[in-house]
Amino acid sequence: MKHAILGAGGVGGLIGACLAHAGASVTLVVRRETLAQYPKQLSLESPFGKFTVDVAVAAEVPAVDVLWITVKATQLDQSLTALKNPEAVRAIVPLLNGIDHVALLRGKYGANRVIPATIAVETERVSPGHIVHRSPFARLNVLSAGKPLLADTLDQLSKIGFICRFIDDEPTLLWGKLVFLAPFALSTTAADKTVGEILADPEWRSLGLACVREACAVGVAEGAKVDPDVVLSGVQGMPGGMRSSMQKDVEKHKAPELDAIAGPILRGARRHGIEVPATKKLVAGVEKRAGYKESLLA
């Protein structure tokens, strides 16, 4: 199988390194201005092992079986200029945070070519080609429509250490991640605390857990099968030192993925007449820390 990674950051680097380690052909798609200097190797430090693998590097997406899109949601439109010939790509697998990107990609490239997927992991590119996987897990869920093409790939990743599943129901696939991610990202960023510090602080804990229930209420109204008690149990079992990528972006004065992560909850709540005061309070806290001039709550 030939794979391309559009977005060679923490998630893309982890996927690319593990696929190359399993013997697949991997091409990293990077900005043209960095192409000449970009290393043609990926070095991974992970609970799954420490290794360095050879990869190809290109400024445009080549002909491949699978294109993994792993950019930030805020970078999606610009990054897609590297996909000059979508007909040469058998399948596009987006691993972005949020939900709205799926419809955007299908509108551009066709419903049959786009296979929605989600990943839950803490991983970071500390320098070009050097990836540090910090969480003890990496959970990859893919819509079952992708099983004919991706079954062997997910089997390879499972053997390395990923927890991989095919999920039949698309709303459950997408909202199943968002109801975990949004409370985690919003609370850790608004408070500038690790998940363990959030859970140890009664006020922030209450706010974060209320956000879980609000997100699940909206997800259920949108057709997803999500159980707030299961989500709450999962959140409380997360490693205490985990920090969200949104939190790290705000620390580095980068634009956070606030609309991608909180937007579906706020817009869904409006559509279905659901009150989400905890989510709104956390969004306001993130906006204050990030210096937003226009609020998502307006």
C-alpha positions in Angstrom: 0.0 0.0 0.0 1.1 3.5 -0.8 0.3 6.2 1.7 0.7 10.0 1.8 0.5 12.1 4.9 -0.8 15.7 4.4 0.2 17.4 7.7 3.5 16.0 9.1 2.9 17.1 12.6 2.3 15.0 15.7 -0.5 12.9 14.4 0.7 12.6 10.8 4.2 11.9 11.9 3.0 9.1 14.3 0.8 7.5 11.5 3.6 7.9 8.9 6.3 6.5 11.1 4.2 3.5 12.2 3.1 2.7 8.6 6.7 2.9 7.3 7.9 0.8 10.2 5.3 -1.8 9.1 6.8 -1.8 5.6 4.4 0.5 3.8 5.4 3.2 1.3 5.0 6.6 3.0 5.3 10.1 1.5 5.2 13.2 3.7 3.6 16.2 1.9 5.2 19.4 3.1 5.2 23.1 2.2 7.3 23.7 -1.0 9.5 26.2 0.8 10.6 23.6 3.3 10.9 20.7 0.8 14.7 20.9 0.2 15.6 20.9 3.9 13.0 18.5 5.2 14.5 15.3 6.6 13.7 12.1 4.6 13.3 10.2 7.8 10.9 10.0 10.7 12.1 9.4 14.2 9.5 8.2 16.7 9.7 8.1 20.5 6.6 6.2 21.7 5.3 3.6 24.2 5.2 1.5 21.1 9.0 1.7 20.6 11.7 4.0 19.5 12.7 3.8 15.9 13.7 5.8 12.8 12.3 5.0 9.3 12.9 6.3 5.8 10.1 8.2 4.0 9.7 10.1 0.8 9.0 13.9 0.9 7.1 15.9 -1.7 5.3 19.2 -2.1 2.3 17.7 -3.9 0.2 14.7 -3.1 1.5 11.8 -5.4 -0.6 8.9 -6.7 -1.4 6.8 -3.6 -3.9 4.3 -2.2 -4.6 6.4 0.9 -4.1 10.1 1.7 -4.2 10.8 5.4 -5.1 14.4 6.2 -3.7 15.3 9.6 -3.5 19.1 9.5 -5.1 21.4 12.0 -8.6 22.4 11.1 -7.5 26.0 10.8 -5.0 24.9 8.0 -7.2 22.7 6.0 -8.2 25.0 3.1 -4.6 26.0 2.5 -3.2 22.5 2.7 -5.6 21.2 0.1 -3.7 23.2 -2.6 -1.2 20.3 -2.5 -3.8 17.9 -3.8 -3.5 18.7 -7.5 -4.8 15.4 -8.9 -7.4 13.9 -6.5 -8.3 11.2 -9.1 -4.9 9.7 -8.4 -5.9 9.1 -4.8 -8.0 6.0 -4.0 -9.2 7.1 -0.6 -8.9 10.2 1.6 -8.9 9.6 5.4 -9.2 12.8 7.4 -8.1 12.7 11.0 -9.0 16.3 11.8 -10.7 17.4 15.0 -14.3 18.3 14.7 -17.0 17.3 12.3 -17.6 19.9 9.6 -14.5 19.0 7.6 -16.1 15.8 6.4 -18.9 17.6 4.4 -16.3 20.0 3.0 -14.0 17.2 1.8 -16.9 15.3 0.3 -18.1 18.4 -1.5 -14.7 18.7 -3.1 -13.7 15.1 -3.8 -16.9 13.0 -3.7 -18.6 11.0 -1.0 -17.1 7.7 -2.1 -13.5 8.8 -1.9 -13.7 10.3 1.7 -13.6 7.8 4.6 -14.2 9.6 7.9 -11.9 8.5 10.8 -10.9 9.8 14.3 -7.9 9.4 16.4 -7.4 9.9 20.2 -3.8 10.4 21.2 -1.3 12.9 22.6 1.6 13.3 20.2 3.8 16.1 19.2 6.3 17.0 16.5 9.2 18.5 18.5 11.2 19.2 15.4 10.8 18.4 11.7 10.9 14.6 11.4 11.0 14.0 15.2 7.8 12.8 16.8 7.2 12.2 20.5 4.1 10.1 21.3 3.2 11.0 24.9 0.0 9.2 25.8 0.1 5.5 26.6 -2.5 4.9 23.9 -3.5 5.7 20.3 -7.1 4.9 19.4 -8.0 4.9 15.7 -11.6 4.6 14.6 -12.6 4.4 11.0 -16.0 4.3 9.3 -16.8 0.7 8.2 -17.1 1.8 4.6 -13.3 1.9 4.6 -12.9 -1.7 5.7 -12.3 -3.3 2.2 -9.3 -0.9 1.6 -8.0 -0.3 5.1 -8.5 -3.6 7.0 -4.8 -4.7 6.4 -3.5 -1.2 7.3 -5.4 -1.2 10.6 -4.2 -4.7 11.3 -0.6 -3.5 10.8 -1.2 -0.5 13.2 -2.8 -2.8 15.7 0.2 -5.1 15.8 2.4 -2.0 16.6 0.1 -1.0 19.5 -2.8 1.1 18.2 -6.3 0.3 19.3 -8.2 0.2 16.0 -11.9 -0.3 15.3 -14.3 0.0 12.4 -17.5 1.8 13.3 -20.7 1.4 11.3 -22.5 4.6 12.2 -21.0 7.9 11.1 -22.6 10.3 13.7 -21.4 7.9 16.4 -17.9 7.8 15.0 -17.6 11.6 14.8 -19.5 12.6 17.9 -17.9 9.7 19.9 -14.6 11.6 19.7 -16.0 15.1 20.1 -17.8 14.4 23.3 -14.5 13.4 24.9 -12.3 16.0 23.1 -14.4 19.2 23.5 -14.6 19.1 27.4 -11.0 18.0 27.6 -9.7 20.7 25.2 -11.9 23.5 26.4 -11.4 23.0 30.1 -7.6 22.4 30.0 -7.2 25.5 27.8 -9.5 27.8 29.7 -7.9 26.8 33.0 -4.4 26.2 31.7 -4.3 23.0 33.7 -3.6 19.3 33.0 -6.5 16.9 33.0 -5.4 15.7 36.4 -5.4 19.2 37.8 -8.9 19.8 36.3 -10.3 16.7 38.0 -8.7 17.7 41.3 -10.2 21.2 41.3 -13.9 21.1 42.3 -14.9 24.1 40.3 -13.1 23.2 37.1 -14.1 19.5 37.5 -17.8 20.4 37.8 -17.6 22.7 34.7 -15.8 20.0 32.6 -18.1 17.2 33.6 -21.2 19.4 32.8 -19.6 20.1 29.4 -19.5 16.3 28.8 -23.2 16.0 29.5 -24.0 19.0 27.2 -21.9 17.7 24.4 -23.6 14.2 24.7 -27.1 15.8 24.7 -26.3 17.6 21.4 -24.6 14.5 20.0 -27.7 12.3 20.7 -29.9 15.0 19.1 -27.6 14.8 16.0 -28.2 11.0 15.8 -25.1 9.7 17.6 -25.1 6.9 20.1 -23.1 8.4 23.0 -23.5 7.7 26.7 -22.4 10.6 29.1 -21.7 8.1 31.9 -19.4 6.1 29.7 -17.7 9.3 28.6 -17.4 10.6 32.2 -15.8 7.3 33.2 -13.3 7.6 30.3 -12.4 11.2 31.1 -11.8 10.4 34.8 -9.5 7.5 33.7 -7.3 9.7 31.5 -3.6 10.0 32.5 -3.4 13.0 34.9 -0.5 14.7 33.0 -2.3 14.9 29.7 -2.6 18.4 28.1 -4.6 19.2 25.0 -3.3 20.4 21.7 -5.6 23.4 22.0 -3.9 24.3 25.2 -0.5 24.0 23.6 -1.5 26.1 20.6 -2.7 29.0 22.9 0.5 28.8 24.8 2.4 29.2 21.5 0.1 32.1 20.4 -1.2 30.0 17.6 -4.9 30.1 16.5 -6.7 27.3 18.4 -9.2 24.9 16.7 -12.0 26.5 18.7 -14.6 26.6 16.0 -13.9 23.0 14.9 -14.1 21.6 18.4 -16.7 23.8 20.1 -18.6 25.0 17.0 -20.6 21.8 16.3 -21.8 21.7 19.9 -22.9 25.4 19.9 -24.5 25.2 16.5 -26.2 21.9 17.3 -27.5 23.2 20.6 -29.1 26.1 18.8 -30.7 23.8 16.2 -32.2 21.5 18.8 -33.0 24.1 21.5 -30.5 22.6 24.0 -29.0 24.8 26.8 -25.2 24.5 27.0 -24.1 27.0 29.7 -21.0 25.1 30.8 -19.7 24.8 27.2 -20.3 28.5 26.6 -18.5 29.4 29.8 -15.5 27.3 28.8 -15.5 28.8 25.2 -15.5 32.3 26.7 -12.5 31.3 28.9 -10.6 30.0 25.9 -11.4 33.1 23.9 -10.1 35.3 26.7 -6.8 33.4 27.0 -6.4 33.4 23.2 -7.2 37.1 22.9 -10.2 36.7 20.5 -11.6 40.0 19.2 -14.8 38.3 17.9 -16.5 35.7 20.0 -17.8 32.3 18.7 -20.7 33.0 21.1 -22.0 36.0 19.2 
